Amino acid sequence: MFLDRGRRAPAYPWLEWKVRFFVIGAMLALGGMAMSIEWLVWLAFVFLALGFLTRFLPAGKGRGQVESDESTEPNQLGAREVEDGRDESDWWTSGS
C-alpha cells in the first residue's frame, strides 16, 4: 500500500542460483521425508547448504545500480529525502 514502486534494488548475480539450490533442496527434503530415505534428506541438506554458501560469493557491482546523490542520502533523522523535498518519514502525507 505504501511501497515506493519506483525504487529498484541493485541486481544480485547469484540470486537465480540461490533459488535453484533452495528449490532442489526443498524438493529432495520433502521427497526423502515422504519416502523415508535418509540419504536423500542428507543430499537435500547439501543443496540447502550450497544455497546458503552462495551468500558469501562476491556480489560484484550489479547491473543498473543507481549512483547516489544528495537526494538519496540519509538525513540526520535517518530518513531519505524524496525528490519533492519531503523525507520518507512523511509517508502519511504523501497522498499515494
N, C-alpha and C positions, 0 to 999 in steps of 0.2 A: 504494500500500500504506500509506504513512504520511501521506497527504494529509488536510488538515483540510477536510472536505466542507461544513462549516457556514459557512465563510468565504466571503464574496461580494466580488467586485471591484466598484468603482463602475461604473455604466453609462457607456459611451462612445458619444456620439451619432453619431459618424462611422464606427463600425465596419462597419455594413452597406455604406456607400459604398466603404470601403476594399476590402472583399471583392469587391464588384461590379466595381470597376476592375481588381483583380488577376485575377479570373476572365476578364473580357473581354480583358484584355491577354494573358493566357496563351494563350487560345484563338486570338486573332489571330496571336500569335507562332508558335505551332505550325502553324497553317494557312499562314502566309506562308512558313515554312521548308519545309514539305512541298511546297508548290506553287511554290517559288522565286519568290515575288512580293515584291520588295524594299519596295514602298510599303506593303504590308500589315504587314511587320515594323516599319517606322517608325511606322505607326499604332498598333501594339501597344506600342511604346516610349512613345508619347504617353499611352496609357491607364495604363501602369505608372507613369509619372511623375506622373500625376494622383493615383493611389493613394498615392504617396509624399508628395505635397504636402498631402494631407488631414491628414497628421501635424501640420502647422503651423496648422490651423484651431483656433479656440478650443474647448476641450472642454466648457465650461460646468461646472455643478456636478454634473451627473449625476443619475440617478434612484436613489433608495433608498440613498444614501450613509449609512453609519453614523457618527454623531458619535463622536469619540474620547473615551475616558475613561481613568482611571488604569490600568485593567487591560489596555488595548491599547497603552499607551505603551512604547517600548523601555526596558529596564532598563539598568544600567551595562554589562552584557556585550553589549548589542545584541539580546538575545532578548526576545520579548514574553511576558508572563505570561498564562497561561490562567486561566479562571475559578476553578479549584480551587487556585490559588496556585502551581502549578508553572510553569516557563517552557518555551518551545518547545525549548530546548536539551536538555531531558529527554525527548525524544520516545521514546527506547528504553524508558523506564519507564512509558509511558502505558498499555501493555497492549492497545491497539487498533490 
